[in-house]
Every structure is written in structure tokens, then in C-alpha cells.
Amino acid sequence: MANRVELVFDFVSPNAYLVWWPLRDLIRRTGAELDVVPVFLAGMHRLTGNAPPMIRDKDVKGKVAYSMLEMNRFIAKHDLGKYKMHPQFPFNSILLQRMLFAADQDGRGVQFAEMMLPAIWERGVDISDPDALSKEIANAGFDADDLFARAQTDEVKQGLVAMTDSVVDRRAFGIPTMFVGKTGGNSANYEMYFGKERLDQIEEELIKG
């Protein structure tokens, strides 16, 4: 029975923010479990030959404009009016991703993601300012000094690399990728969905069981 969703996640992706809140609502409706899978999106792109849509599609007449239209429709549908493009986008997310990996080691990856998403994509926190990040992290009940320190360890650095390699091996190529399956099940038995527009299909899979 499908009862678990793994969300491949990097803070740098606007879609990580946009899919998060409707996915959380879906999780509550179905009683499923949610796990974040911290990866480094730039590493995924290198491994798969992928690129951000605005770069990949820039020479396709009308496609970027249509993608923005669909994004705005999604924002309106799901009442995500607090969303703002980050002033430093595309920023280097490696430190944030390592801290997310460390928090996930403690079983608090979902909480860390949910705390930092509004800071980044609503309030535009300065990603390059350690003091600003520390304040956001501490205000959410995390030990900022601990996460910053662990983000510099080989264990966390190599763990994030390995996680990125792992999701690519599972055929993921971008964000948001979601794997839906059974808690404790073999990863090979998980169904993969790509794109925030797949939420209805994911809900159907969870309801079907």
C-alpha cells in the first residue's frame, strides 16, 4: 500500500517552495508520510545533462513565457501569493543543503525545510549572510551553530553527494521529483512523478493504496 512520499529537494528551486504547501495539504488529507531527500540540484544537472528551464528553453519561442503563465496559474490555484522571486536567485544552495542533510540525520528534515522555505521565498533572507541564516534557524528552534559546524564535516558533505548520486540512479533529473511507495518498501517499487502538476496523480496513487 502506497503511504509514503519522498520529495527530492533543493532550496534553490522555486518549485521546491511552490510544491511544498499543496503537497503538505495532500499528505494531511491522505494520512501519508513525507520525507525530504536533500540533494544538490546543480550536481543533478551535471550528472543528467539537464539545465534550469529558463536556460534550457530560452531559444524556444514562447516557451519561457508560457512556463511563467502556468506558474502564475499554479500560484493562484493554491493561494501562494506570499511567493516572491529571491533577489539572489540563482543562489548557491550548497551550505543550506548540507544543513538540511544534517537536520534530516536528526529526523527533522521536514521541519527544517518548512522553516527555511518562507525565509527564502517569502522574506528573501540573504543567503550569503551567515548571521541572517543563523537568526532564521535559531528562531525556528534549531541549533544554528551545530548545523553550521556539521555542514563542514566530511560525513555530511559526502552524504549529500551520495544522496544526489542515488536519486539520479533512481532516474530523477530535476525538482520537484516525488517518489511514492510503501514505508519500508524497496526503492525500486516506488512510482516516480516529476513536476508540481502531478499532485493529483500522486493523491490518486496514495488513495488507491
Buried (B, 14 or more C-beta within 10 A) or exposed (E): EBBBBBBBBBBBBBBBBBBBBBBBEBBEEBEBEBBBBBBBBBBBBEBEEBEBBEEBBEEEEEBBEEBEEEBEEBBEEBEBEEBEEBEBBBBEBBBBBBBBBBBBBBEBBBBBBBBBBBBBBBEBBEBEEEEBBBBBBEEBEBEBEBBBEBBEEEEBBEBBBEBBBBBBEBEBBBBBBBBBBEEEEEEEEBEBBBBBEBBEBBBEBBEEE
